[in-house]
Amino acid sequence: MLKFFYSGAPNPMKVALMLEETGLPYEAVPVDTRKGEQHTPEFLAINPNAKVPAIVDGDATVFDSNAILLYLAEKTGKFLPANTPKLRGELLSWLMFVASGVGPFAGQSVHFRQYAPEKIPYAINRYMYEAQRHFGILEARLAKQKYMVGDAYGIVDMAVWGWARLIPNALGEEYWAKFPNLKRLVDEISARPAAARANELRTKHKFKTEFDDEARRAMFKHMDVKVA
Ligand SMILES: N[C@@H](CCC(=O)N[C@@H](CS)C(=O)NCC(=O)O)C(=O)O
């Protein structure tokens, strides 16, 4: 059976949503990143980048959330647009845009706003600006069409859901007002039974909730190493 290595964080949750949407049977394997379980040799053999999510499906190992979304969509033939060059081009562009832009900038915005030991105005301003700029590009797209690619709900919408629902953490609660179409999409997806099941999954395993020294050492390794 397909194994899904996960935690309750945004990138694994997109994959949980997709697994629940497809109905594929899977075994959820918790990786408690606040306890450092992402750094074990067994997990590094699955994802050398020491992050969740990852999946093992027979002899296929896939890491990085949007790569997994595409793999599962191709495996099942579900949640993909029609296979025309135009829509395929849009699918790949938006999937990579969410992976390389939206996720990292929103993630850094959360980091500098909430976790960095010092509040550095330059860093907070840069990442909030970039996170807003990226969400604004999604918002403009969704003002023109209901879903991100083509005319049906698909894997790019799931990728967007993973991060856009964290807008209150990445930017602040009041920012929803700037992104009404993103909010519409997030609300629509969150109301789906598959999203409810994906959210429920994290309650099935007891992940560490404290963000203490052990968690900081496991997730912010740069704090112990001086490179600059
Ligand atoms: N590009 C990767 C990023 C994965 C990622 O950053 N995962 C976070 C959770 S959302 C994680 O595992 N953090 C633990 C750590 O950084 O040690 C993806 O899209 O899957």
The ligand as a Gaussian input file, in Angstrom:
#p B3LYP/6-31G(d) Opt

LIG

0 1
 N        9.434000      22.028000      -1.254000
 C        8.949000      21.139000      -0.241000
 C        8.977000      21.828000       1.091000
 C        8.608000      20.883000       2.206000
 C        8.612000      21.569000       3.560000
 O        9.125000      22.674000       3.733000
 N        8.047000      20.861000       4.547000
 C        7.983000      21.372000       5.891000
 C        6.562000      21.260000       6.392000
 S        5.481000      22.282000       5.439000
 C        8.900000      20.533000       6.783000
 O        9.035000      19.349000       6.612000
 N        9.557000      21.184000       7.753000
 C       10.434000      20.520000       8.659000
 C       11.835000      21.084000       8.629000
 O       12.051000      22.079000       7.917000
 O       12.700000      20.530000       9.317000
 C        7.524000      20.654000      -0.584000
 O        6.793000      21.368000      -1.289000
 O        7.166000      19.549000      -0.182000

